């Protein structure tokens, strides 16, 4: 197993734990809990980006655009949380984010896992001797 995958699993667990804390923490702790959750999500997405770049994942741009949209939404809600809208923070960070991560994991992350498996087993050739980027299945 790639060491990057272990780091990603740890980051996913951290996001889940922080989302749970956001859902259950006292109202006075919501701003800090939300900020911590955002930071964990950013770290998770950064780890995935490093992995995708390292293996030349062909759907990297689409995958990163999804991450960017989610982070934009979290950052937009952050302002409301800082102004005292704890319920919006709990819903966006604690509920919607986790629902989205489940869907994301079952779809585009699954495609990435297949790509990694093919690369690791030698079934993909990601280099072209003439300097271009071609991907062929063996």
C-alpha angles and dihedrals in degrees: 000000000000114000089228090064092056090052091049091050090051091049091049090052090050091052091049092049093048092047089052091049090050089054094049107030123107114271092250089060096051097094093052092041091050092049091050091050092051090050091050092049091050090051092049092051091047091054091050091049091053090050094048092049091048094054096036093239106198095215092050096117094052091046092050092048089058090051091049093052092051093047090048090054092048091049092049091053091046091074091055091048091052088053090055104268095137095162093058090050093049091049097046098039102029103036114014095041092052092047090050093047090053092052091043091051092050094049124025096015087053089055089051090051091053090049091051092048091052092048093047093049093050095246094123128064108200098177134076118206090222092060099259126117114252129161120204132171117230 
